[in-house]
Amino acid sequence: GSKLKDLIVKRGTGEKKGFYQLIADRIAIAPDGENPMDRGTRLEEEAVARFVKETGKKANTDLVIFSRTDNPNIAFSPDAYIGDNEVVEAKCLNSASHLEAFITQKIPSEYSDQVIQPFVVNDNLKTLYLVFYDPRIPSKDFFYLTIHREDLGDTIEDYKRLETEKLALVEEWVLKLSY
């Protein structure tokens, strides 16, 4: 059937989502119908608390927005921060995506921008902890990936340049349309 079709992959392309969904179907507690975005927001605080408990790090969860001093429009708001050079981002995904991140130990592609942005904003940022939390998977409900500035190479500067260019274009259009 279609589940088997979801598993078929071309050589070298990695597993498809259906592969991880089949695992989730076997080991995770079924979703209860809660809106996934609401669920993610609701569980963020719990995820950060678990990170603090597991690592012993003192994370500040005050709601803040960090921005570049040379361009305040380049900003981000972390789920938690530890001093000036570490931040925590929590992801409470659907069970298949949670398992995919755990099995591959990779940042899900849809969150790569979100992982790079804190480094673009804060030149002193050394480490980002990407926390994954899904209590529907009792055997592996929590883990985190550690991303270091040096792991991202030129990507940070590329993003900063692109963002600066886009914001300059926005300003150009604001001037043109402000008559």
Buried (B, 14 or more C-beta within 10 A) or exposed (E): EEEEEBEEEEEEEEBBEBBBBBBBEEEBEEEEEEEEEEBBEEBBEBBBBBBBEEBEBEBEBEEEEBBBEEBEEBEBBBBBBBEEEBBBBBBBBBBBBBBBBBEEEEBBEEBBEBBBBBBBBBEEBBBBBBBBBBBBBEEBBBBBBEBEBEEBEEBBEEBBEEBBEEEEEEEEEEEEEEE
